[in-house]
Amino acid sequence: MINEENYSKLFKKLVKAYYEDVFQETIDEILSRKEIDKKKFAKVVSALCGVEVSFSKNFSQELKSAIENYKESHRVVINTHSCIKNCIKIDGKTLCQNACPFDAIIIGKDEYGVEINMDTCVGCGLCVDLCENKNFIDKIEFIPLMNDLKGNRKVIAAVAPAIVGQFGENISMGQIRAGLKQLGFADMVEVAFFADMLTIKEAVEFNRLVIKEKDFMLSSCCCPIWIGMIKNKYHELIKYTSPSISPMIAAGKVIKEIDPQCKVVFIGPCVAKKSEAKLEDLKGAIDYVLTFNELEDTFDIFNIDLEKLHEELSTQYSSKGGRIYGRIGGVSTAVEYAIKHMYPNKANAFSSEQASGIKECKEMLENALQGKIQSKFLEGMGCDGGCVGGPKAIISKEKGKEMVDKFGSESQVHISTKNKIMEEFLEQLGINNLEDFNNKEKIKIFERKL
């Protein structure tokens, strides 16, 4: 039965079939098996191919057509089949309902029908991990991406700071770059570099928002789950929230500003980033999002052994501050460094508090609403430990933090405000000095309206 299939194995089989041009034949062969639940199979396979196609007599043909004419959709998490009546309940709600921070899962009166409210879902993926019945699956966009990788289009991989150590403690960033180039990417960039830009932006926002004794600021430049909680559940706090985009979105926007013809693929440990890339006010910056798990599977499919690859080296361009964004507290540390350099008179006013995981984030936001917060800079991450604890991370959050900190300490640039290579990129955007970050017109590329 399809519910017993290993999704990772099925994904690999589909990618290989698509690459070898036997995709429709492979789909039809699986569908011919008597034990297959065809409607569920169609939903699962569609999600693994990054699209949504319902079962029909011409399913394999329609699926291939949808891939070739790929159109992004805000829906990232798909419910594949009906809920089961004996699903574990707590306080009258199923596990997935209790886990969802946004009350986005709706169970029908008969306890079979399940819907995801797309108005409130941020694609965090908690339901995907918690559902014992495997009712939820997040879309994988690699197969549509393959068409761009095989074509003449320049495709850049923008990798999250948490990537270091994910494919092995001794695998270097240069070897990961080499592996991505073997897949067809033109090059790889560290999102930490764009985090450096956002660090300065957040320091400027702190200077603007924190003036009086009781003022405070909520950072907005990393986690879509954190921002989703503020927008959907704690709307009253938006006036205290920085209007900065995330480093992922900044990566796409800056790269495309400099090279409008290229495509940008974000690679990280987070399902929610797939949804963030498709938000109405942000879409277009990032073309596809892959997770570390998906990339690991893809390396396996094409027999790419990172350990055996020679490093594809590049000039060091990310600061320690940008690189430690991958773990909880990294943003606070980086912004504090920048404030001390840019606004020394505000240095003593800076104090920070961090929350990682849904429970801690809720508690901190509740305290902020009730005026119980003493700190001036609030950093929230939806995953325990920050991005290193993301649902699609390969290694433990503890090991991830260790690797991120080590990689950060190896940077020759300590703080973002002294990143000379970043200054060269900013000049191409018309930003000539740190003071220009106070000019709303010049830094609009880094802003969004919450």
C-alpha positions in Angstrom: 0.0 0.0 0.0 1.2 3.5 -0.7 0.9 4.5 3.0 3.7 2.0 3.7 5.9 3.4 1.0 9.0 5.2 2.1 8.5 8.7 0.7 12.3 9.2 0.3 12.6 6.1 -1.7 9.6 7.0 -3.9 11.1 10.5 -4.4 14.4 9.0 -5.6 12.6 6.7 -7.9 10.6 9.5 -9.5 13.7 11.8 -9.9 15.6 9.0 -11.6 12.7 8.1 -13.9 12.3 11.8 -14.8 16.0 12.1 -15.5 16.1 9.0 -17.6 13.0 10.0 -19.5 10.8 7.1 -18.4 8.7 9.1 -16.0 5.2 8.3 -17.4 6.0 4.7 -17.8 7.2 4.5 -14.1 4.0 6.2 -12.9 1.8 4.0 -15.0 3.6 0.9 -13.8 3.0 1.8 -10.1 -0.6 2.7 -10.8 -1.2 -0.8 -12.4 -0.7 -2.5 -9.0 -3.9 -3.6 -7.5 -3.1 -2.7 -3.9 -2.5 1.0 -4.8 -5.0 3.6 -3.5 -4.9 5.7 -6.7 -6.3 8.9 -5.3 -3.9 9.0 -2.4 -1.0 7.9 -4.7 -1.8 10.8 -7.0 -1.7 13.3 -4.1 1.6 11.9 -2.7 3.3 11.7 -6.1 2.1 15.2 -7.1 3.5 16.6 -3.8 6.9 14.8 -4.4 6.9 16.4 -7.8 6.1 19.9 -6.4 2.7 20.2 -8.1 -1.0 19.3 -7.4 -2.7 17.0 -9.9 -5.7 14.9 -9.1 -6.0 11.3 -10.2 -7.5 10.7 -13.7 -7.2 8.2 -16.5 -4.4 10.4 -18.0 -2.7 11.1 -14.6 0.9 10.4 -15.7 0.5 12.6 -18.7 -1.1 15.5 -16.8 1.5 15.2 -14.0 4.3 15.5 -16.5 2.6 18.5 -18.2 2.2 20.2 -14.8 5.9 19.7 -14.0 7.0 21.1 -17.4 4.7 24.1 -17.0 5.4 24.5 -13.3 3.5 27.3 -11.6 4.2 27.9 -7.9 1.4 27.6 -5.4 1.1 29.0 -1.9 0.0 25.6 -0.7 3.1 23.7 0.6 1.6 21.1 3.0 -0.8 18.6 1.4 -3.2 16.3 3.2 -3.1 13.0 1.3 -6.1 11.1 2.7 -8.9 11.2 5.3 -8.2 11.2 9.0 -8.8 8.1 11.0 -11.4 8.1 13.7 -9.2 6.5 16.3 -6.5 9.2 16.0 -5.1 10.2 19.4 -7.0 13.1 20.9 -6.1 15.6 23.6 -8.8 17.9 24.9 -11.0 17.0 22.0 -8.4 17.8 19.3 -6.2 15.5 17.2 -2.4 15.5 17.6 -2.0 17.6 14.5 -4.6 20.1 15.6 -2.9 20.6 18.9 0.5 20.9 17.3 -0.6 23.6 14.8 0.3 27.0 16.2 -2.1 28.7 13.8 -5.3 26.6 14.2 -5.0 25.9 10.5 -6.1 22.2 10.6 -9.9 21.7 10.4 -11.4 18.3 11.0 -14.9 17.6 9.6 -17.9 16.7 11.8 -17.6 13.0 10.7 -14.0 13.0 11.9 -12.8 11.9 8.4 -12.6 15.0 6.3 -9.5 17.2 7.0 -8.8 20.5 5.5 -5.9 23.0 5.8 -6.9 26.6 6.1 -4.6 28.3 3.7 -5.4 31.8 5.1 -3.7 30.9 8.4 -1.2 28.0 7.5 2.4 29.1 7.3 3.6 25.7 6.1 5.6 25.1 9.3 5.5 21.3 8.7 4.7 20.4 12.3 1.7 18.3 11.2 3.9 16.5 8.7 6.2 15.2 11.5 3.6 14.5 14.1 0.9 12.7 12.1 1.3 8.9 12.7 -1.0 8.2 9.8 1.2 10.1 7.3 -1.8 12.2 6.3 0.4 15.2 5.5 3.3 15.7 3.2 5.2 18.8 2.1 5.9 19.5 -1.6 9.3 18.9 -3.0 10.3 21.2 -5.9 13.4 19.4 -7.2 11.8 17.8 -10.3 10.5 21.1 -11.7 13.9 22.6 -10.8 15.6 19.9 -12.9 14.2 21.5 -16.1 16.1 24.7 -15.2 19.2 22.9 -14.2 19.3 21.0 -17.5 18.6 24.2 -19.5 20.6 27.2 -20.3 19.3 29.2 -17.3 21.8 30.3 -14.7 20.7 28.9 -11.3 22.3 29.9 -8.0 22.1 27.9 -4.8 21.7 30.1 -1.7 22.5 27.9 1.3 21.3 28.6 4.9 23.9 29.2 7.6 22.8 25.9 9.3 24.1 23.8 6.3 27.6 23.5 7.8 28.2 20.0 9.1 24.9 18.7 7.8 26.5 16.3 5.3 29.4 15.3 7.5 31.6 17.0 10.1 34.5 17.0 7.7 32.6 18.0 4.6 33.7 21.6 3.7 31.6 24.3 2.2 33.8 24.0 -0.9 32.9 20.4 -1.3 29.2 21.2 -1.0 29.7 23.9 -3.7 31.4 21.3 -5.9 28.5 18.9 -5.4 25.9 21.5 -6.2 27.8 22.4 -9.4 27.7 18.7 -10.4 23.9 18.9 -10.1 23.9 21.8 -12.6 24.0 24.8 -10.3 26.1 27.7 -11.7 27.4 28.5 -8.2 26.6 28.5 -4.5 26.4 31.5 -2.1 26.1 31.7 1.7 22.9 33.3 2.9 25.0 34.4 5.9 26.4 37.1 3.5 22.9 38.5 3.2 22.3 38.1 6.9 25.2 40.6 7.3 23.2 43.1 5.3 20.1 42.5 7.5 22.2 42.8 10.6 22.9 46.4 9.8 19.2 46.9 8.9 18.1 45.5 12.2 20.6 47.7 14.1 19.1 50.7 12.3 15.6 49.6 13.3 16.7 49.2 16.9 18.0 52.7 16.9 14.7 53.9 15.5 12.3 51.9 17.7 14.1 51.9 21.0 14.2 55.5 22.4 12.4 55.5 25.7 12.8 53.3 28.7 9.9 51.0 28.0 10.5 50.7 24.3 11.5 47.3 22.7 11.8 45.7 19.3 10.9 42.3 17.9 13.3 41.1 15.3 11.7 40.0 12.0 14.5 39.0 9.8 14.7 35.2 10.2 11.9 32.9 11.0 8.6 32.8 9.1 6.9 30.8 11.9 7.8 33.6 14.4 6.5 36.3 12.0 3.4 34.2 11.3 2.7 34.1 15.0 3.0 37.9 15.3 0.8 38.6 12.3 -1.9 36.0 13.0 -2.0 35.7 16.8 -0.3 38.8 18.3 -1.2 41.5 15.8 -0.9 44.2 18.4 2.8 43.7 18.5 3.4 44.5 14.8 4.1 48.1 15.6 7.2 46.9 17.7 8.4 44.6 14.9 11.1 45.4 12.4 9.9 45.5 8.8 13.0 43.7 7.5 12.8 40.8 5.1 14.6 37.6 5.9 18.2 36.8 4.8 16.7 34.2 2.4 14.5 36.8 0.7 17.4 39.3 0.7 19.6 36.7 -1.0 17.1 36.3 -3.9 16.4 40.0 -4.2 20.1 41.2 -4.2 21.2 38.4 -6.6 18.4 39.2 -9.0 19.0 43.0 -8.8 22.6 42.4 -9.9 21.8 39.5 -12.4 18.0 39.7 -13.3 18.2 36.6 -15.6 19.3 34.1 -13.0 17.2 31.9 -10.8 17.8 31.4 -7.0 17.2 28.3 -5.0 17.2 28.4 -1.2 18.5 25.3 0.6 17.8 25.0 4.3 16.3 22.9 7.2 12.9 24.5 7.1 9.5 23.6 5.5 8.1 27.0 6.4 10.6 28.7 4.1 8.8 27.0 1.2 5.7 29.0 2.1 7.6 32.2 2.9 9.1 32.2 -0.7 5.5 32.2 -2.1 3.9 34.9 0.1 2.3 37.5 -2.1 4.6 40.4 -1.0 7.8 38.3 -1.2 7.3 35.9 -4.2 9.7 36.2 -7.0 12.8 36.6 -4.9 13.3 32.8 -4.5 12.3 30.4 -7.3 12.6 27.1 -5.4 13.2 25.9 -1.9 14.9 22.6 -1.1 15.6 21.1 2.3 18.8 19.5 3.6 17.0 16.1 3.5 15.9 16.6 -0.1 19.4 17.7 -1.2 20.9 14.6 0.6 18.5 12.4 -1.4 19.4 14.2 -4.6 23.2 13.7 -4.0 22.4 10.0 -3.4 20.3 9.7 -6.6 23.2 11.1 -8.8 25.9 9.2 -6.9 27.6 12.4 -5.7 30.0 11.6 -2.9 30.9 14.9 -1.3 33.9 13.3 0.6 35.5 12.5 -2.7 35.1 15.9 -4.3 37.8 18.5 -4.6 36.8 21.8 -3.0 35.4 24.6 -5.2 36.9 27.4 -3.1 35.7 31.0 -3.1 36.7 34.3 -1.4 35.6 34.4 2.2 32.8 36.9 2.3 30.5 36.2 5.3 31.2 37.5 8.8 31.0 35.6 12.0 27.8 37.5 12.8 26.1 36.3 9.6 27.2 32.7 10.0 25.8 32.3 13.5 22.3 33.2 12.4 21.8 29.5 12.1 21.3 29.0 15.8 19.2 30.7 18.5 20.9 33.8 19.8 22.9 34.4 16.6 20.8 37.3 15.4 20.9 39.0 18.8 24.7 38.6 19.0 25.2 39.9 15.5 22.9 42.9 16.0 24.5 43.8 19.3 27.9 43.9 17.6 26.6 46.2 14.9 24.9 48.5 17.4 28.1 48.9 19.4 29.9 49.9 16.2 27.1 52.1 14.6 25.4 53.6 17.7 27.8 53.4 20.7 25.5 55.7 22.7 22.9 52.9 22.4 25.2 50.0 23.4 24.3 50.1 27.0 20.6 50.2 26.1 20.8 46.9 24.2 19.6 43.8 26.0 18.2 40.7 24.4 15.9 37.8 25.0 15.5 34.7 22.8 12.8 32.1 22.4 13.2 28.9 20.5 10.3 26.5 19.8 6.6 27.3 19.6 6.0 27.1 23.3 8.8 29.6 24.2 7.8 31.9 21.4 4.2 32.1 22.6 5.4 32.7 26.2 7.7 35.6 25.1 5.0 37.2 22.9 2.4 36.9 25.7 4.9 38.5 28.1 5.5 41.3 25.6 1.8 41.9 25.3 1.4 42.1 29.1 4.4 44.5 29.5 6.4 41.9 31.4 9.4 42.0 29.1 12.6 43.8 30.3 14.8 43.2 27.3 14.9 45.6 24.4 15.5 43.2 21.5 13.4 40.0 21.2 14.5 37.2 18.9 12.1 34.3 18.2 12.8 31.0 16.3 10.0 28.5 15.7 12.3 25.5 15.9 14.0 24.4 19.1 17.6 25.7 19.1 16.9 27.8 16.0 17.4 26.7 12.4 19.8 24.0 13.4 16.8 22.3 15.1 14.7 22.6 11.9 12.5 19.7 10.9 14.6 18.9 7.8 18.0 19.1 9.5 20.1 16.0 9.1 22.2 16.2 12.3 21.1 17.0 15.9 20.6 20.6 16.9 23.4 20.2 19.4 25.9 19.2 16.8 24.4 21.8 14.4 25.1 24.6 16.9 28.6 23.3 17.5 29.3 23.3 13.7 27.7 26.7 13.2 29.7 28.3 16.0 32.9 26.7 14.7 32.3 28.0 11.2 31.5 31.4 12.5 34.7 31.6 14.5 36.7 30.7 11.4 35.6 33.9 9.6 38.2 36.5 9.3 35.4 39.2 9.5 34.0 39.5 13.0 31.1 41.9 12.5 28.9 42.8 9.5 29.7 46.5 9.6 33.3 45.7 8.7 32.6 43.4 5.8 34.4 45.0 2.8 33.0 42.5 0.2 29.5 43.3 1.4 30.2 47.0 0.9 31.1 46.3 -2.8 27.7 44.5 -3.3 25.8 47.3 -1.5 27.3 49.9 -3.8 25.8 48.1 -6.8 22.4 48.6 -5.0 23.1 52.3 -4.5 23.9 51.9 -0.8 27.3 53.6 -0.4 27.7 53.7 3.4 26.1 52.7 6.7 24.3 56.0 6.9 22.4 55.1 3.7 20.6 52.4 5.7 18.6 55.3 7.3 17.3 56.2 3.8 14.0 54.5 3.2 14.3 54.8 -0.5 17.7 53.3 -0.7 17.0 50.3 1.5 13.5 49.4 0.3 14.9 46.2 -1.2 15.4 45.0 2.4 11.9 45.9 3.6 8.4 44.5 3.6 5.0 45.7 5.0 3.9 43.5 7.8 
